[in-house]
Amino acid sequence: MSSEPIQVYIRFRPLNFQEITEGELPIWYMSKNTISLLREHSSQLIAEKRISSTFNPNYHYSHVFTGEDDNRKVYETVAQKVVLSALEGFNATIFAYGQTGSGKTFTMIGQHLQTAESPTLCTTPPLKQRPRASRAGTPSSARIRSCSSTPRGKSMAALQIPLRLDKPRKVQTDGKGIISMALNDIFKAANDYKDKHFFFTCSMMEIYNEHVYDLLKETEDLKNEVLAVSEGSDKEFYVRGLSEKVVTSIEEVLEKLGKGEENRHYAATNLNHHSSRSHTIFRLNIRSLQVIPKKDSETLEGDESFENITTESVINFVDLAGSERTSSVMAIEDKHNFSYSSTRSEQDRIVAESKNINTSLFYLCQVITKLSELKMGLIKNESHIPYRNSNLTKILRSSLGGNSRTCVICAVTPALSQFEQTLSTLRFGNSARSITNNVKANVKRETNAQLLVGYQQDIATLKKELEMAKEQGWASYVERNQAKQALEQKIQKLNEILAVPYKPETFQIEQEIYSNFSTFWNGGVGDLFIANQPFDQEDSKVLSESKLNFDNSGKFAQERRMQIDREQINIEKEIEKLTVVVNSLKGNKNTLVTDLEKNSNLYEKSNKENAFLREDLAKSRQTLSKMKYMAKIYQQGEGLDSLSESQLTAFEKTLIERLDSVKQIKASRLYDHKIEKLQESLLKFLPESMVLEMFSENESREMTEKFESFMHDISSQHEFSWNQDILNTP
Ligand SMILES: Nc1ncnc2c1ncn2[C@@H]1O[C@H](COP(=O)(O)OP(=O)(O)OP(=O)(O)O)[C@@H](O)[C@H]1O
């Protein structure tokens, strides 16, 4: 383990077109690795009471880049060595710090495409065409002019802090930013290793308003899932559920990086936040495997004679959110009546996100200050370093004071109007310079058996977790999926290890030579050959001994081959078992999906039935209230005047119909009565049998007709009197 200081670099971007047209001039004097204020500007700042008369900053850094230096120079000076050492197992972190618009993303990702409508900085014209600044000493507030490319003619210049609307950034694949240059070098160097095999995975996360989001999630609904950051038993912080994508070429990594940038925009629109208002960490994990024979392999047996050298490292590329102050954004908006945030909720959002950025950057500065105090012996204990205060410092823990080669690029602007922001960034860099990290290569030397045991243990733990999750029934779909993915990744890694030629080339060549020569020797030709040569006794003895040794090592090689084959069979069996587990998980998933479908069908059906029943109930209630209403009308005539003309007619019709039926009942009763009377009178002078016959059904048709006409007469009379009754009713 060695102590290595964090390397701090300052990068000035050139003045942009807007600043030039406003008559800004660079106010800083830059040499190779120092920065100080130019004297004339120093006096101006004193006159404007922006600094005290004793203020005389003179900072030293690993290197200072001017506006003329391109990304290639920055990469080669800052990052190249550090990222390449990751192939040897050293962790690395490159991070860009600075105010909004100072060139962090330009440095990390490269010149991203800017759209016509985005109010970005105006493009810088070539040096030769730049207009001379006419009024160099004029205070910036008096020099506000509008920039023609800003929308709706509003003065973006007024903002001083170059604000941007959020647009998806297209990642260039031509290697202009530090990340793509680093990836190019890493993949090229990895290919050049003959006997070392590399496995790469990458992940990308975003910290927005203190929430961590995975930028490489495939499923739409998981993209806005907030991930937890928790401390492992090794005191490192881990982002739970962060996806790791296996990548095998630079194109694949760039594709993931582009996807991450797109998702960043996705999250931006869905959560209504600006991408430049979040911290982004792109992470490349590198694992390597090299198999070499042990130096003293002759004395060792079987598996023990070979060594697996594995390295594990991670490179973090960190693009921090701009470090400007909320108050300045809001104050400038108020002052110039520029509605960057049109609604109250928009303003609240900006305040909240600026607060969060400032809080997390404040904690970052605090960690850096405390680490430098620790270095100077002002504090004794590492436990006083406030890593736990924010997710950013938790995630960057090993990069700050831990096991990582860390480089900080402080992006700044040379303009007078940005003096305070630049000064604050320079101070940040100055504190970071004093931090030392404890760096060591993460290398493990293991025999094959140890390596496999390690993997098998990992797999067993994962299986156990999965089983527990299944049994306890608390595993959410997401957790199950994550465990499954991890399991699949382990299986893939095992497969990759199996695919790697198990022995180094030299060993294979030895074996080939042995098999060729053994035919020669074993056919007895060798002995004959030795016997027939004009060797002296000593030579023959040496030759016979060598032959014996050669035979022994050949046997040993064969035994070893058999052992490897046996191991391979075991591993294949293990993989088969795991595949069964994975398949059963898939099966479970399918059953769950089918159940879910069935349940949702049932739910839909019962919902429909419910709706029908409700409809029926509503109808019945309606009918009931109508009936109550009608009953009132029938019983007391109450509410008659509220009926329309047609309703009154219908009601009248109903009454008449009822009247008819009443009349019929009355008439039929009268008829029965008359018949009875008639029968009684007939019985007085006719025998009963005859009377009964007269009134029987078959014989009395004529009689019936007569009675019917008689009844009709009666009922007409009755109707008359009944109507009279109604008319007479008060
Ligand atoms: N060294 C440079 N040379 C030329 N142009 C630059 C340089 N640095 C930055 N720029 C330009 O300045 C503008 C702002 O840069 P960039 O987007 O990288 O800023 P940033 O610090 O990442 O901002 P934010 O914090 O908002 O994401 C871009 O148009 C970029 O092209």
The ligand as an SDF file (V2000), in Angstrom:
LIG
                    3D

 31 33  0  0  0  0  0  0  0  0999 V2000
  -12.2750   24.0980  -23.0710 N   0  0  0  0  0  0  0  0  0  0  0  0
  -13.3100   24.4600  -23.8230 C   0  0  0  0  0  0  0  0  0  0  0  0
  -13.1110   24.8520  -25.0920 N   0  0  0  0  0  0  0  0  0  0  0  0
  -14.1610   25.2400  -25.8680 C   0  0  0  0  0  0  0  0  0  0  0  0
  -15.4500   25.2660  -25.4480 N   0  0  0  0  0  0  0  0  0  0  0  0
  -15.7030   24.8620  -24.1970 C   0  0  0  0  0  0  0  0  0  0  0  0
  -14.6620   24.4510  -23.3130 C   0  0  0  0  0  0  0  0  0  0  0  0
  -15.2140   24.1170  -22.1380 N   0  0  0  0  0  0  0  0  0  0  0  0
  -16.5450   24.2940  -22.2830 C   0  0  0  0  0  0  0  0  0  0  0  0
  -16.8280   24.7490  -23.5030 N   0  0  0  0  0  0  0  0  0  0  0  0
  -18.1730   25.0770  -23.9820 C   0  0  0  0  0  0  0  0  0  0  0  0
  -18.8670   25.6970  -22.9310 O   0  0  0  0  0  0  0  0  0  0  0  0
  -20.2320   25.2590  -22.8480 C   0  0  0  0  0  0  0  0  0  0  0  0
  -20.5630   24.7210  -21.4670 C   0  0  0  0  0  0  0  0  0  0  0  0
  -19.7510   23.6030  -21.2000 O   0  0  0  0  0  0  0  0  0  0  0  0
  -20.2940   22.3230  -20.4270 P   0  0  0  0  0  0  0  0  0  0  0  0
  -21.6420   21.9490  -20.8580 O   0  0  0  0  0  0  0  0  0  0  0  0
  -19.2430   21.2960  -20.5230 O   0  0  0  0  0  0  0  0  0  0  0  0
  -20.3890   22.9200  -18.9640 O   0  0  0  0  0  0  0  0  0  0  0  0
  -20.6980   22.1490  -17.6100 P   0  0  0  0  0  0  0  0  0  0  0  0
  -19.7230   22.6390  -16.6190 O   0  0  0  0  0  0  0  0  0  0  0  0
  -20.7580   20.6920  -17.8330 O   0  0  0  0  0  0  0  0  0  0  0  0
  -22.1390   22.6860  -17.2760 O   0  0  0  0  0  0  0  0  0  0  0  0
  -23.2800   21.9760  -16.3900 P   0  0  0  0  0  0  0  0  0  0  0  0
  -22.8210   22.0060  -14.9630 O   0  0  0  0  0  0  0  0  0  0  0  0
  -24.4370   22.8550  -16.6080 O   0  0  0  0  0  0  0  0  0  0  0  0
  -23.4950   20.6020  -16.9160 O   0  0  0  0  0  0  0  0  0  0  0  0
  -20.4170   24.2440  -23.9450 C   0  0  0  0  0  0  0  0  0  0  0  0
  -20.9640   24.8940  -25.0470 O   0  0  0  0  0  0  0  0  0  0  0  0
  -19.0020   23.8090  -24.2640 C   0  0  0  0  0  0  0  0  0  0  0  0
  -18.9010   23.4080  -25.5920 O   0  0  0  0  0  0  0  0  0  0  0  0
  1  2  1  0
  2  3  1  0
  2  7  2  0
  3  4  2  0
  4  5  1  0
  5  6  2  0
  6  7  1  0
  6 10  1  0
  7  8  1  0
  8  9  2  0
  9 10  1  0
 10 11  1  0
 11 12  1  0
 11 30  1  0
 12 13  1  0
 13 14  1  0
 13 28  1  0
 14 15  1  0
 15 16  1  0
 16 17  2  0
 16 18  1  0
 16 19  1  0
 19 20  1  0
 20 21  2  0
 20 22  1  0
 20 23  1  0
 23 24  1  0
 24 25  2  0
 24 26  1  0
 24 27  1  0
 28 29  1  0
 28 30  1  0
 30 31  1  0
M  END
$$$$
